[in-house]
Amino acid sequence: MNKPDKSDYLSTGLPSLKIGEVEIFWLNGGKIRLDGGPMFGPVPKVLWSKKVAVGEDNCIAIDNSAMLLLTPTAKIIIDSGIGNKMTAIQQEHFHVQEPWRLLEDLERLGITTDAIDFVIPTHADFDHAGGLTRHDNNGTPAPTFTRAQYIFQEKEWQVVKNPDRRSATSYWPENFSGLEEGGNLKIINGDLQLTPEVKIFLTGGHTIGHQGIEINSQGASAVHLGDLLPSQNHLHPLWVIAYDDYPMEVIAVKERLLPDYARRQSWILFYHDTEICAGRAQIGTDEQTVTFSTTIDKA
Ligand SMILES: [Zn+2]
């Protein structure tokens, strides 16, 4: 397969956004359904059910849209979807609606797994880390992106290695198999300016070592806050999810960061939203309320 040149990427049909010199593509990391209650934590159903379609089983649709960043010097994957290692029981438990198609989507862009330079998991929950590894020819889980450096916060990796009882339900060892042994692991502490355009920063909140990603290029900017902001319905600082390990931290980070990004008219990138990939933030006259002036919609 011939590699498409940059201008051909747009013909792939994948949602995309340009931030200066950085191109962002959203890849299908699998679609699941989860109970809507925990997805809105303390928010009463009478309020959240006005915003999302809820089934008779009380479940709502959850996308897992991994991102590919093409910078002038690097190919970067942010989060990795549910992967293809789930057992039949797990697939039933998490109501998998669409399988992991991340590799097919990459192929549509003419990009192979060994062309990826960096993988940035926002955190280690299975719905973000499932695609970090895949079964090799012997059926053993091994790094999906063989040449890439996988970047974790030290605090997060410590929980991966020694999960407490609650984290263990979502941090599955097979999602990290071979990363240390293969030399693919890069552990950081706090902020890292990864490329001139891409910065990683520690947020905490959802998990102890949860990290966000900021993109700045040619005066434009975007931010990915991972599960601190799983969907457009979580913009209100108090709309947090029950899976947050430290909800008060999530509220504080959202209150501190979101108005700032909105004043700069940054793009906010989404992983779990089923309707939009990103929204361009704007600040209300109260200098607090954040809304979107325009959005990148899903197909
Ligand atoms: Zn998640």
Residues whose N, C-alpha, C, O or C-beta is under 5 A from the ligand:
A	BS01	ZN	D127 D227
